[in-house]
Amino acid sequence: MSNPLSNMKIEHWWHAFTILGGAGMIGAFAFHSDRAIQRDAFFAFFGIFLFGVGQWINHPIKQTLIPGGILTAHHRHSSFLGICFELLGGIIFVAEAFRIMFAK
């Protein structure tokens, strides 16, 4: 039986944000604690996930043929959807971070 995660490559920082956010959302429900803290942790990781997806959308793969082979680059090319995901994710993360830090 092979490990399904062995072929997963995290080549760029936005991939790490997306995976961290997704794993954090799953992990937020793995531990039983106060419902409010659990909800706040879930939404904080959801904000990280959305920010990572927005960055992924805004860094498309661009390949160019050159005499020695293929040149691959990930230059930032902003799109409306990517910027919306980045802003929404950032706002959700900051709001939930304040809720977690200053919880009564």
N, C-alpha and C positions, 0 to 999 in steps of 0.2 A: 504494500500500500504506500503510495507516494504522498508527500506533503503538498497540498494544494497551494500553500503560500511560498513554496520554494522558487517558483518562477516569477514572483512578483518583484518588480524593480521599482525602487523609489529614486528616480533620476533627478528630480527637481523639487524645490522646496514646496511648491504648491501641491504636489502629490502627497507630501508628508502631512500638510495641513488637512487635506481631504481625508486621508486614512486616519489621522489622529481624531478628527471630528467624528467620523463614522464609528470608530472603536469606542470613543468616549460616550457617544449616545447609547450604544449597546451596554457599555459598562455602567452607565448611570442607573440602569434598571436592574443590574446584577446584585447590587447591595441594597439591603432594606434599611432605610433610615427615615428621617422625617420627610413626609411627602413634599413639603415646600422646598427643602434643600435638594431632594432628588429631582424635582421639576426644574429648579434653577440650574443644576448641573447639566441636565439634559439639554436645556436651551442654550447654555453657554457653549457646549460642544456642537450643537446645531449651528450656532453662529460661526464657529471655526470651520465647520464643514462647508457652509455656504460661501465663506470667504475663499476657501481653497478651490471650490468649484468655479467661482467667478474668476479667479486667477488662471485656472486651467483653460477656461473659455477665452480669456484675453491673451493667452500665449499659444496660438496655434502653431502647428508644425509647418515649416516652410522648407521645402527641399529644392535644391538647384543642382542641375547637372554641371559638373566641371570636368576637365580633361582627366583627372585622376580618379573620378568616381562621383559620388553624390554627397553634397554638402547639406547637412540638416541643421536648422536653427529654430529657436523658439523666441523670436522677437515679439515684444508686446505689441499687440494690435487690438486696441480697446473696442469693445462692442457694447451696445446698449444693455443687452442681457447680462453680460459679464460684469459691467459696472453696477448694475442693480443688485446682483448677487453679492458683490463685494461690499457695497454700502449696507445692504440689509444684514449681512452676516456681521459686519463690524458693529453696527448699532445694537443688534441682539446680544453680541458678546459683551460689549461694554455695559449695557443695561444689566445683564445677568451677573457680571462680575461685581458691580456695585451692590446688587441685591444679596449676593453671597457674602461679600466683605462686611456689609453693614446690616446683616440680619439681626433681628432682636433676640 
